[in-house]
Amino acid sequence: MLVGAFACAHTPQLLARPATEDRDLVLRVHAAFARVKRRLETLRPDAIAMIAGDHVEAFFLDAVPALAVYVGSECAGTFGRYRYRFPIHEPLARAIVEEGIERGFDLFYTQNAPLDYAFYVPLHFTMPEAAVPIVPLHVNVYLPPQPTPKRCHEWGRALGEIVRARPERVVLIASGGMSHFPGTDRYASPEFDYDRGLLEALRAGRGRELAAITAEELDKTGNIELRTWITLLGAVGAAKADVYCYEPSWHHGNAVVEWPL
């Protein structure tokens, strides 16, 4: 059963906290993460299914899946000085693969790909105590050709159906965004107004509209990672978002959002 849904920024600076960052802004995002953690402790999930992208750490030119599921017994990765390892909820992971394929999605699965920091940063701040197993769900956001927003939304809708039919209490978390332009001359000029317009649509329960956004528009506005959010939106339908925070740093729109179900 699907008991909760969230979206969280995974900006590396929120964890590394270099001197370039506004300390008060970072702490406000940390406070929003803490609120998610409290909610997770209240929701008592048996598993957290996290939808995230990959910064060319798990997959590269030898294999670039559009959509992937981490299966096996555990997953692990590194980010700077951090070394992390999480148990995987195997029955749920395998059900998502098998039933996703039955619904027409050609899902890639892996048992040993490194776990990207896009998964770790939100989990570092929000994992409840005691910790629960996860199911990492990968969406290709960086290496063209990426799945279309429409396809991501369709996959999310199927994912929601699969999870709702399961006996476990499952929370979905989308990791990523909002606007940023890493590695480009637009790094210091994110599209904050675009972000705010999207958040207003989500507050009104109009998340389905994001499925009609073009890949070109996502790229132009620095929001290619919103494919993970759009996947989650397929699962939550017309639920209205509760925006915990939107903190525009000099290089990144940091948002933390819940969809109360």
N, C-alpha and C positions, 0 to 999 in steps of 0.2 A: 504494500500500500504506500502511496505517496503522501507523506505527512508534512513536508516542508520544501521550500525552494528559495534559493538565494543567489545573488551575483556579487562577486567580490573582486576588487582590483588585485593584481599580483605584482604591482610595480616593485622591482627589486630594491629600490631605495627605501621602501617602507621597512625593510628588514636590515639592510646594510647601513642605512642612515648616514650617508656621507655628509661632509660639511656644506655641500651645495644645496642641501634641502632645508626648507623652513621647518624647524623643529616643532612648532605649535601645530602646523598643518599635519605633519606626520602623526603626532599624538592624537589629533582628532580622528584620523582614519583608524588608528589603533583602538580608540574608544568605540568606533562603529564595529570593528572586528570583535571586540569584547562583548558587544551586544549580541552579535551572531552566536558567539560561544554560549552565552546564557540561554538563548533561544534553543540551541541544539540540545543543551542539557535538559531543557523542559520537554522538547519533542521526543527525546529518548530514541533516536534512530538505531536500528540494527546495522545499518550500513549508510555510508555517504557515497553517492555516485557523483563524481566530480567531472565536469565537462571543461576541458582546457585545450589550449593549443600547444605547439611544440616549437621551441626556438632552435630548431635544427640540432637538437641534442639526442632525442630518441630516434629520429628518422632523418635520413639524408638521401642522397641521390640513388642509393642502391634500392630504396623502398620508401615511397612517399604515399602512404594511404590517405584517402580522403577522410575516412571515418575508421577509427580503431578502438578496440576494447582490450584493456590489460586483464589477462586471466592468470591462472597459476595461484600460488599460495601467498606470494608477497611481491612487493615492488620496492625499488630503492633508487637513490640518486644523490647528487652532490650539488651544492651551490656555495661557492666561496669556501668558508670554513665549516659550513654545515654539512653533515652527513646524515641522511635520513632513510628510514625504512618503515614501511607500513604493511600490515597484513591486508590481503585482498579477500573480500567476501566471495569465495569461489562459486557457490551455487548461484548467486545473483549474477555474477559476471558471465558465467556460462549460459545462463538462461537468456541474458540480453543478446549474446552472440547468436544462439540457436533460434530464438524467436524473432530476432531482427532479420535474420536471413529468410525465415519463413515469410516475413512481411515484405520481402523484395529488396532488402539492403545488403549489398555485398560487403560485409564487414571484414576488415582485417583484424586479426587478433595476435597478441604477443604475450610471451611469458617472461621475457628478460630485457625488454627495452629500458633504458634509464628513465627515471621519472623526472620530468622537467620541473624547473622552479615555478612554472605556472601553476603546478599542483601544490608544491610545497609551501609557497609563501602564504596563501590563505589558510592552509591546514596548520601551519605553525602558530597562527594566532587564534584559530577558531575551533580546533579539535577539542571536543568536550572531554571531561574527566568523569569516568574512565574512557579511554580512547576506544573508538569503534573501527571496524574494518572499512576499507574503501573499495570502490570500483572506479578506476581511472578510465575516462572516456575521451578519446583524442579526436579533435576536429582539426584538419589541416587549415591553418589560417595564414601561413607565410609563404609557402612555395607554390607558385602557380603551376597548373590550374587548380584553384581551390574549389570546394563544393559551393554551389550557389546558395544565397540566403534561402531561397525557396526550398532547396533540397535539405538544408539544415533544419528548417522548420518542419518539414515532413518527417525527418528522422526523429526530431524531438517529440512529435505527436505519437509516433510509434513507440518511442521509448517510454512516454507517459503511460500508454496502454499496457505495456509489458510490466512496468513497475506497479501499477495499480492492481494488477491481477496477482501479484506476489504476496506471500504471507508476511514477509519482512516489512518492518517500518523503515522506509527509505527517504532520505533527504537528497535532493538534487542541488548542486552548487555549480554555477557557471563561473569560470575564472577568466578575467581579462578586462581590457579596456579601462577607461574609455579612450578618447582621442589622444593619440601620440604618434610621432613620426621618427622612430629610432633610425639612426644611421643616415639621416637626410639633412638638407639645409633648412628644413622646416621644423627641426627638433624643438626649437624654442617658441613655436607658434601653433599650438594645438587648436582645434576647432571647438572651443568651449561652448559657444552659443548653439552649435549643432547638438552637442551632448545634452545641453539643458532642454532643448526641444524634444529630444528622444525620451528623456526622463519624464517630461510632462505627458507624453503619449502613454508611457508605461503606467504612470499614476492613474490615468483614466481607463486602464484596462484595454488599451488599443495595441497590444503587443503584436497582434497578427499583422499589423501594417509593416513591421520590419521585414516580413518575408518577401515583400515586394521591392525592397531596396535593391539596387543593382550592385554588383561587385565593384563597378567603377565608382559609385558613390561612396561605398565603404572605404575604398582606397584614397579617394580625394579628401575625405574628412578624417583620415587617420584612425579609422574604426574597423580595420580588417578583423580584429579580435572579437568583434561583436557577433561573429558567427557562433561563438559558444553561447552567448546570450540568446540568440535567435533559436538555437536548438532547445534551450530550456523553455523559451516562450511557447514552442510547439507543445511542450508537455503541460504547461500550466494553463493554456487557453486564455480566457478573458479575465483571469484574476488581476486585480489591481495591485500595483506595486506600492510598497512602503519604502521610500527612499531614506535610508538611515543617514547618508551623507553624500555630498558631492563636493570634493575638494580639488580645485584646479591648481596644480603646482605649475611651475614655470615651464614644465615639459610634458605634463601628463594630467588627464582628467581622471581623478580617483573617485570611484563610486562604490558604495556598498548598499545593496538593495535586498528587500525580502518581498516575496509574494505570499501573503498569508493564505493558506488553503483551508 
